[in-house]
Structures are given as C-alpha cells and as structure tokens.
C-alpha cells in the first residue's frame, strides 16, 4: 500500500477542511489512477470487434 504523508489544514474552529501531501506523492497517486483507468478501458474493449485497415480509414480519414 502507498504510504501518504499528509498534513491536515484546519479552519478557525480547528475542524479539518483540507489535506496537503507532497507533490511526489500526489504525482504517484495520479499515475496509479491513470493506470487503473487505462486497465479498466482495456477490459471494456477487450472483446470488441477489430477493424481492418479499410474500415479504420473510413472511421478516421484525417489521421494522415
């Protein structure tokens, strides 16, 4: 599990309203979330039909 070094930001009544974390840890969290999202997307399209070259050009003629 990723260890997160956090600092709480408190309001005038000493109630927590936010959390600060080091930028390196934030970037690691972003990377983990992106990897997870990409993995879910791959799972979603895993059984989709694969287009041949001609059909691909019909859907994406602007690529070249």
TORGU-810779 format. One record per atom (N, C-alpha, C): residue in one letter; atom name; x, y, z; residue number from 1. Coordinates in steps of 0.05 Angstrom, whole numbers, plus 5000, padded with zeros to 4 digits. Each point is the difference from the previous one (the first is absolute). Example, Ala and Ser with C-alpha at 12.3 -4.5 7.8 and 13.67 -1.06 7.14 Angstrom:
+--------+-------+------+------+------+-----+
: residu : atome :   xx :   yy :   zz : num :
+--------+-------+------+------+------+-----+
:      A :     N : 5264 : 4886 : 5156 :   1 :
:      A :    CA : 4982 : 5024 : 5000 :   1 :
:      A :     C : 5018 : 5024 : 5000 :   1 :
:      S :     N : 4993 : 5021 : 4986 :   2 :
:      S :    CA : 5016 : 5024 : 5001 :   2 :
:      S :     C : 4985 : 5022 : 5014 :   2 :
+--------+-------+------+------+------+-----+
***
This chain:
+--------+-------+------+------+------+-----+
: residu : atome :   xx :   yy :   zz : num :
+--------+-------+------+------+------+-----+
:      X :     N : 5017 : 4976 : 5000 :   1 :
:      X :    CA : 4983 : 5024 : 5000 :   1 :
:      X :     C : 5018 : 5025 : 5000 :   1 :
:      X :     N : 4991 : 5020 : 4986 :   2 :
:      X :    CA : 5015 : 5025 : 4998 :   2 :
:      X :     C : 4997 : 5016 : 5026 :   2 :
:      X :     N : 5023 : 5007 : 5011 :   3 :
:      X :    CA : 4999 : 5016 : 5025 :   3 :
:      X :     C : 4998 : 5029 : 4991 :   3 :
:      X :     N : 4981 : 5014 : 5012 :   4 :
:      X :    CA : 4995 : 5028 : 4994 :   4 :
:      X :     C : 5006 : 5017 : 5024 :   4 :
:      X :     N : 5020 : 5018 : 4998 :   5 :
:      X :    CA : 5006 : 5019 : 5021 :   5 :
:      X :     C : 4983 : 5024 : 4997 :   5 :
:      X :     N : 4980 : 5003 : 5018 :   6 :
:      X :    CA : 4981 : 5021 : 4997 :   6 :
:      X :     C : 5000 : 5019 : 5023 :   6 :
:      X :     N : 4993 : 5025 : 4994 :   7 :
:      X :    CA : 4997 : 5021 : 5021 :   7 :
:      X :     C : 4971 : 5011 : 4997 :   7 :
:      X :     N : 4986 : 5001 : 5022 :   8 :
:      X :    CA : 4973 : 5011 : 4999 :   8 :
:      X :     C : 5000 : 5030 : 5002 :   8 :
:      X :     N : 4982 : 5013 : 4985 :   9 :
:      X :    CA : 4996 : 5028 : 5001 :   9 :
:      X :     C : 4974 : 5004 : 5016 :   9 :
:      X :     N : 5001 : 5016 : 5021 :  10 :
:      X :    CA : 4978 : 5004 : 5018 :  10 :
:      X :     C : 4987 : 5028 : 4996 :  10 :
:      X :     N : 4974 : 5002 : 5005 :  11 :
:      X :    CA : 4987 : 5026 : 4999 :  11 :
:      X :     C : 5003 : 5013 : 5028 :  11 :
:      X :     N : 4988 : 5023 : 5003 :  12 :
:      X :    CA : 5003 : 5015 : 5025 :  12 :
:      X :     C : 4989 : 4986 : 5024 :  12 :
:      X :     N : 4982 : 4980 : 4995 :  13 :
:      X :    CA : 4989 : 4984 : 5022 :  13 :
:      X :     C : 5015 : 4974 : 5004 :  13 :
:      X :     N : 5023 : 4998 : 4987 :  14 :
:      X :    CA : 5017 : 4976 : 5002 :  14 :
:      X :     C : 4988 : 4975 : 4988 :  14 :
:      X :     N : 4982 : 5004 : 4980 :  15 :
:      X :    CA : 4988 : 4978 : 4986 :  15 :
:      X :     C : 5016 : 4996 : 4974 :  15 :
:      X :     N : 5007 : 4975 : 4993 :  16 :
:      X :    CA : 5015 : 4996 : 4976 :  16 :
:      X :     C : 4983 : 5007 : 4975 :  16 :
:      X :     N : 5013 : 5015 : 4982 :  17 :
:      X :    CA : 4986 : 5008 : 4975 :  17 :
:      X :     C : 5015 : 4992 : 4975 :  17 :
:      X :     N : 5025 : 4992 : 5003 :  18 :
:      X :    CA : 5016 : 4993 : 4977 :  18 :
:      X :     C : 5024 : 4983 : 5009 :  18 :
:      X :     N : 5013 : 4988 : 4980 :  19 :
:      X :    CA : 5024 : 4984 : 5006 :  19 :
:      X :     C : 5022 : 5009 : 4980 :  19 :
:      X :     N : 5024 : 5003 : 5010 :  20 :
:      X :    CA : 5024 : 5006 : 4984 :  20 :
:      X :     C : 5017 : 4974 : 4999 :  20 :
:      X :     N : 5009 : 4994 : 4975 :  21 :
:      X :    CA : 5019 : 4978 : 4997 :  21 :
:      X :     C : 5023 : 5009 : 4982 :  21 :
:      X :     N : 5023 : 4987 : 5003 :  22 :
:      X :    CA : 5023 : 5008 : 4983 :  22 :
:      X :     C : 4993 : 4995 : 4971 :  22 :
:      X :     N : 5011 : 5017 : 4983 :  23 :
:      X :    CA : 4994 : 4998 : 4971 :  23 :
:      X :     C : 5008 : 4973 : 4988 :  23 :
:      X :     N : 5022 : 4989 : 5009 :  24 :
:      X :    CA : 5009 : 4974 : 4990 :  24 :
:      X :     C : 4979 : 4978 : 5006 :  24 :
:      X :     N : 4988 : 5002 : 5023 :  25 :
:      X :    CA : 4979 : 4980 : 5007 :  25 :
:      X :     C : 4975 : 5005 : 4984 :  25 :
:      X :     N : 4993 : 5026 : 4996 :  26 :
:      X :    CA : 4977 : 5006 : 4983 :  26 :
:      X :     C : 5004 : 4990 : 4972 :  26 :
:      X :     N : 5024 : 5003 : 4989 :  27 :
:      X :    CA : 5005 : 4990 : 4973 :  27 :
:      X :     C : 4999 : 4970 : 4999 :  27 :
:      X :     N : 5008 : 4986 : 5021 :  28 :
:      X :    CA : 4998 : 4971 : 5001 :  28 :
:      X :     C : 4971 : 4991 : 5000 :  28 :
:      X :     N : 4984 : 5015 : 5016 :  29 :
:      X :    CA : 4971 : 4994 : 5001 :  29 :
:      X :     C : 4987 : 5003 : 4972 :  29 :
:      X :     N : 5008 : 5022 : 4986 :  30 :
:      X :    CA : 4990 : 5005 : 4973 :  30 :
:      X :     C : 5007 : 4977 : 4982 :  30 :
:      X :     N : 5025 : 4991 : 5001 :  31 :
:      X :    CA : 5010 : 4978 : 4983 :  31 :
:      X :     C : 4984 : 4975 : 5006 :  31 :
:      X :     N : 4995 : 4994 : 5025 :  32 :
:      X :    CA : 4985 : 4976 : 5008 :  32 :
:      X :     C : 4972 : 5001 : 4989 :  32 :
:      X :     N : 4987 : 5023 : 5002 :  33 :
:      X :    CA : 4973 : 5004 : 4990 :  33 :
:      X :     C : 4998 : 4997 : 4970 :  33 :
:      X :     N : 5020 : 5012 : 4986 :  34 :
:      X :    CA : 5000 : 4998 : 4971 :  34 :
:      X :     C : 5004 : 4971 : 4991 :  34 :
:      X :     N : 5018 : 4986 : 5013 :  35 :
:      X :    CA : 5005 : 4972 : 4993 :  35 :
:      X :     C : 4975 : 4983 : 5005 :  35 :
:      X :     N : 4986 : 5006 : 5022 :  36 :
:      X :    CA : 4975 : 4985 : 5006 :  36 :
:      X :     C : 4979 : 5006 : 4979 :  36 :
:      X :     N : 4997 : 5026 : 4993 :  37 :
:      X :    CA : 4980 : 5007 : 4980 :  37 :
:      X :     C : 5006 : 4988 : 4973 :  37 :
:      X :     N : 5026 : 5000 : 4992 :  38 :
:      X :    CA : 5007 : 4988 : 4974 :  38 :
:      X :     C : 4995 : 4970 : 5001 :  38 :
:      X :     N : 5006 : 4987 : 5022 :  39 :
:      X :    CA : 4994 : 4971 : 5003 :  39 :
:      X :     C : 4971 : 4994 : 4997 :  39 :
:      X :     N : 4983 : 5017 : 5012 :  40 :
:      X :    CA : 4971 : 4996 : 4998 :  40 :
:      X :     C : 4991 : 5004 : 4971 :  40 :
:      X :     N : 5011 : 5020 : 4987 :  41 :
:      X :    CA : 4993 : 5005 : 4972 :  41 :
:      X :     C : 5008 : 4976 : 4982 :  41 :
:      X :     N : 5023 : 4989 : 5005 :  42 :
:      X :    CA : 5009 : 4977 : 4985 :  42 :
:      X :     C : 4981 : 4976 : 5004 :  42 :
:      X :     N : 4992 : 4996 : 5025 :  43 :
:      X :    CA : 4981 : 4979 : 5006 :  43 :
:      X :     C : 4973 : 5004 : 4986 :  43 :
:      X :     N : 4991 : 5025 : 4998 :  44 :
:      X :    CA : 4975 : 5006 : 4987 :  44 :
:      X :     C : 5000 : 4994 : 4970 :  44 :
:      X :     N : 5022 : 5005 : 4987 :  45 :
:      X :    CA : 5001 : 4996 : 4971 :  45 :
:      X :     C : 5014 : 4974 : 4992 :  45 :
:      X :     N : 5006 : 4984 : 5019 :  46 :
:      X :    CA : 5015 : 4975 : 4995 :  46 :
:      X :     C : 4986 : 4982 : 4979 :  46 :
:      X :     N : 4974 : 4999 : 5001 :  47 :
:      X :    CA : 4985 : 4982 : 4982 :  47 :
:      X :     C : 4987 : 5015 : 4976 :  47 :
:      X :     N : 5007 : 5025 : 4997 :  48 :
:      X :    CA : 4989 : 5016 : 4978 :  48 :
:      X :     C : 5011 : 4990 : 4973 :  48 :
:      X :     N : 4985 : 5005 : 4979 :  49 :
:      X :    CA : 5009 : 4992 : 4973 :  49 :
:      X :     C : 5024 : 5017 : 4992 :  49 :
:      X :     N : 5019 : 4987 : 4988 :  50 :
:      X :    CA : 5024 : 5015 : 4990 :  50 :
:      X :     C : 4995 : 5007 : 4971 :  50 :
:      X :     N : 5004 : 5026 : 4994 :  51 :
:      X :    CA : 4996 : 5009 : 4972 :  51 :
:      X :     C : 5023 : 4993 : 4982 :  51 :
:      X :     N : 4994 : 4994 : 4976 :  52 :
:      X :    CA : 5021 : 4996 : 4980 :  52 :
:      X :     C : 5009 : 5027 : 4990 :  52 :
:      X :     N : 5021 : 5001 : 4984 :  53 :
:      X :    CA : 5012 : 5025 : 4991 :  53 :
:      X :     C : 4980 : 5018 : 4986 :  53 :
:      X :     N : 4984 : 4988 : 4982 :  54 :
:      X :    CA : 4981 : 5016 : 4984 :  54 :
:      X :     C : 4979 : 5013 : 5018 :  54 :
:      X :     N : 4989 : 4985 : 5019 :  55 :
:      X :    CA : 4979 : 5011 : 5018 :  55 :
:      X :     C : 5013 : 5021 : 5019 :  55 :
:      X :     N : 5025 : 4996 : 5007 :  56 :
:      X :    CA : 5013 : 5020 : 5017 :  56 :
:      X :     C : 5002 : 5026 : 4986 :  56 :
:      X :     N : 5007 : 5000 : 4974 :  57 :
:      X :    CA : 5002 : 5025 : 4985 :  57 :
:      X :     C : 4973 : 5013 : 4997 :  57 :
:      X :     N : 4978 : 4985 : 4998 :  58 :
:      X :    CA : 4973 : 5011 : 4999 :  58 :
:      X :     C : 4993 : 5015 : 5025 :  58 :
:      X :     N : 5008 : 4990 : 5023 :  59 :
:      X :    CA : 4994 : 5013 : 5026 :  59 :
:      X :     C : 5020 : 5023 : 5006 :  59 :
:      X :     N : 5024 : 4998 : 4990 :  60 :
:      X :    CA : 5021 : 5019 : 5007 :  60 :
:      X :     C : 5015 : 5010 : 4976 :  60 :
:      X :     N : 4987 : 5013 : 4981 :  61 :
:      X :    CA : 5013 : 5008 : 4975 :  61 :
:      X :     C : 5021 : 5023 : 5004 :  61 :
:      X :     N : 4997 : 5014 : 5022 :  62 :
:      X :    CA : 5017 : 5023 : 5005 :  62 :
:      X :     C : 5028 : 4993 : 5013 :  62 :
:      X :     N : 5005 : 4975 : 5005 :  63 :
:      X :    CA : 5025 : 4992 : 5014 :  63 :
:      X :     C : 5025 : 5008 : 4984 :  63 :
:      X :     N : 5001 : 4995 : 4975 :  64 :
:      X :    CA : 5023 : 5008 : 4985 :  64 :
:      X :     C : 4995 : 5025 : 4985 :  64 :
+--------+-------+------+------+------+-----+
***
